[in-house]
Amino acid sequence: MAVVKLDVRGLNHPEPLERSVAAFEKLGRGDVLHLVIHRYPVPLLKLAQSRGLVCETAQKSEEEFHLFFAFDGALCRSARETAGV
């Protein structure tokens, strides 16, 4: 399992969405995207679901969300536990 971390906190719309979608396109079946973002990204979650991705989410503060995307929910949980969030 490869975990790719992408921190888009503080970037203006639509850059976080564009970078996240680009990362989705590179994601392999056994990989996880660990996204750190400053708001809860509802449109991105819908895009991920339409691509067959599942997501685990952890909120560390009002402006720090950690989202783990993969094609397998068990990989998301494992990456979240490993990251400690």
C-alpha positions in Angstrom: 0.0 0.0 0.0 1.3 3.4 -1.0 0.0 6.4 0.8 0.2 9.7 -1.1 -0.3 12.8 1.1 -1.7 16.0 -0.4 -2.0 19.1 1.8 -4.2 21.7 0.2 -5.0 23.8 3.2 -5.2 27.5 2.5 -5.4 27.2 -1.3 -8.2 29.1 -3.0 -11.1 27.5 -4.8 -10.9 25.6 -7.2 -7.3 24.6 -6.7 -7.9 22.1 -3.9 -10.5 20.3 -6.0 -8.3 20.3 -9.1 -5.3 18.9 -7.3 -7.4 16.3 -5.6 -9.0 15.1 -8.8 -5.5 14.9 -10.4 -4.4 12.7 -7.5 -7.5 10.5 -7.9 -6.5 9.9 -11.5 -3.1 8.6 -10.4 -4.4 6.4 -7.6 -3.8 2.7 -8.0 -6.0 0.0 -6.7 -3.8 -0.6 -3.6 -3.1 3.1 -2.9 -4.5 5.7 -0.5 -4.7 9.4 -1.0 -4.4 11.2 2.4 -5.8 14.7 1.8 -5.4 17.5 4.4 -7.8 20.3 3.7 -9.2 23.4 5.6 -12.9 22.7 5.0 -15.2 19.7 4.6 -15.2 19.1 0.8 -18.7 17.9 -0.1 -18.3 18.3 -3.9 -15.1 16.3 -3.8 -16.7 13.5 -1.8 -19.4 13.2 -4.5 -16.7 13.1 -7.2 -14.8 10.4 -5.3 -17.9 8.3 -4.9 -18.6 8.5 -8.6 -15.1 7.2 -9.3 -15.7 4.2 -7.0 -13.6 5.6 -4.2 -14.4 5.3 -0.5 -13.4 7.8 2.2 -12.5 7.8 5.9 -12.7 11.3 7.5 -11.1 12.8 10.6 -11.6 16.3 11.8 -8.7 17.7 13.9 -10.0 21.2 14.2 -12.4 23.6 12.6 -9.9 24.2 9.8 -8.2 20.8 9.5 -9.8 17.8 8.0 -7.9 14.6 7.1 -9.6 12.5 4.4 -8.3 9.1 3.2 -9.5 7.9 -0.2 -9.0 4.4 -1.7 -10.9 1.8 -3.7 -10.9 -0.4 -0.6 -12.3 0.9 2.8 -10.0 -1.3 4.7 -7.0 0.5 3.2 -8.5 3.9 4.2 -8.9 2.7 7.8 -5.4 1.3 7.9 -3.9 4.5 6.6 -5.9 6.6 9.0 -4.8 4.5 12.0 -1.1 4.7 10.8 -1.4 8.5 10.4 -2.7 8.8 14.0 -5.8 10.8 13.1 
